[in-house]
Amino acid sequence: MPSPRRMDPVATIESIVNRALKNSADKMGFSNIKALIDCIKKGDPVACSYCHYNIAKELGKILGLWDKDIKAVYAYGYDDNTTSEVCNEDMSPSSLIHMIIWVGRKTNALKALIASIDRAMVQHQRRLLGLKELEHALDIQVIDDDDVKNRTGYAALLKSIYQTPVQVWSSSLRS
């Protein structure tokens, strides 16, 4: 796996989205990815929810392996906030993919990497889904140990009984 310094954001996002589409199509019982993409283009909130969750999961794995300061990655924004199976009826192809990244320390390098990945995701979603007006695809909030300790900002969601995010990657998986 290439380091973030040598990675091609467009190729990385294409790989992430392809894995996410395959996992989503399998979970929803589609015989092929094209059928899932057609559902997403029509705005099916369940298809969009599965796809967004699986993109967050795949992206979390990549980011966690690239940046040793990342402790955990979470996806949030689903109705019950525990699985992607219950989705928000407002979920659409242009909805943001919401994630929280817990790091040991916040860095400009991670911020730049996230911005680069968001730009690549926008390009990919415009091409794949015809979302010509899409400006951002990712809403990634970075929190650190102090945020978690003090339950400030998005870190408060980690212990929330109403908006608990789903952990999609943990540093314990780093090998």
TAUR-V253504 format. One record per pair of residues at least 6 apart in sequence whose ideal C-beta (glycine too) atoms are under 6 Angstrom apart, sorted by the first residue. I is the first residue (numbers start at 1). GAP is how many residues later the second one is. D is the distance in Angstrom with one decimal. If there is no record, write none. Layout:
# TAUR-V253504
((I | GAP | D) (I | GAP | D))
This chain:
# TAUR-V253504
((4 | 62 | 4.5) (4 | 109 | 5.3) (9 | 107 | 4.9) (9 | 108 | 5.7) (9 | 111 | 3.7) (10 | 110 | 4.9) (13 | 107 | 4.3) (13 | 108 | 5.2) (13 | 111 | 5.0) (16 | 42 | 4.4) (16 | 43 | 5.5) (17 | 107 | 5.9) (19 | 39 | 5.0) (20 | 31 | 5.9) (20 | 34 | 3.6) (20 | 35 | 4.3) (20 | 38 | 5.1) (21 | 12 | 4.8) (23 | 31 | 4.7) (24 | 12 | 5.8) (24 | 26 | 4.0) (24 | 27 | 4.8) (24 | 30 | 5.0) (25 | 8 | 5.1) (25 | 11 | 4.3) (27 | 23 | 5.9) (30 | 6 | 4.9) (36 | 11 | 5.9) (39 | 8 | 3.9) (40 | 7 | 4.9) (40 | 8 | 5.7) (40 | 11 | 6.0) (40 | 53 | 5.2) (41 | 88 | 5.7) (43 | 49 | 5.2) (45 | 42 | 5.1) (45 | 44 | 5.3) (45 | 46 | 4.2) (46 | 41 | 5.4) (48 | 43 | 4.4) (48 | 44 | 5.9) (48 | 45 | 5.8) (49 | 35 | 5.3) (49 | 38 | 3.1) (49 | 42 | 4.9) (50 | 34 | 5.4) (52 | 45 | 4.7) (53 | 22 | 5.6) (53 | 31 | 3.3) (55 | 42 | 5.5) (56 | 19 | 3.7) (56 | 41 | 5.5) (56 | 43 | 5.2) (56 | 112 | 5.5) (57 | 111 | 4.2) (60 | 13 | 3.3) (60 | 108 | 4.2) (60 | 109 | 3.7) (61 | 108 | 5.3) (63 | 7 | 6.0) (64 | 6 | 4.9) (64 | 9 | 5.8) (64 | 105 | 4.5) (67 | 43 | 5.8) (69 | 34 | 4.7) (69 | 35 | 4.6) (69 | 36 | 5.7) (70 | 31 | 5.9) (70 | 33 | 5.4) (71 | 31 | 4.6) (71 | 100 | 5.0) (72 | 30 | 4.5) (72 | 95 | 5.7) (72 | 98 | 4.9) (73 | 28 | 5.3) (73 | 95 | 5.3) (73 | 96 | 4.2) (74 | 26 | 4.3) (74 | 91 | 3.6) (74 | 93 | 5.4) (75 | 24 | 5.7) (75 | 91 | 5.0) (75 | 93 | 5.1) (76 | 22 | 5.1) (76 | 89 | 3.6) (77 | 21 | 4.1) (78 | 6 | 5.8) (79 | 7 | 4.7) (79 | 9 | 5.4) (80 | 6 | 4.5) (81 | 82 | 5.6) (81 | 83 | 5.0) (93 | 36 | 5.0) (94 | 37 | 5.4) (94 | 40 | 5.6) (96 | 43 | 4.2) (97 | 41 | 5.3) (98 | 41 | 4.8) (99 | 41 | 4.7) (100 | 41 | 5.0) (100 | 54 | 5.2) (100 | 65 | 5.6) (101 | 41 | 5.0) (102 | 41 | 5.3) (103 | 39 | 6.0) (103 | 41 | 5.5) (106 | 36 | 5.5) (106 | 38 | 5.4) (114 | 26 | 5.0) (118 | 18 | 5.9) (118 | 20 | 4.4) (121 | 16 | 3.9) (121 | 17 | 5.8) (122 | 12 | 5.4) (122 | 15 | 5.1) (125 | 6 | 5.2) (125 | 9 | 5.6) (125 | 12 | 5.3) (126 | 8 | 5.6) (141 | 13 | 4.1) (143 | 11 | 5.5) (143 | 12 | 4.3) (147 | 6 | 5.6) (147 | 8 | 3.7) (148 | 7 | 4.6) (157 | 6 | 5.0) (157 | 8 | 5.5))
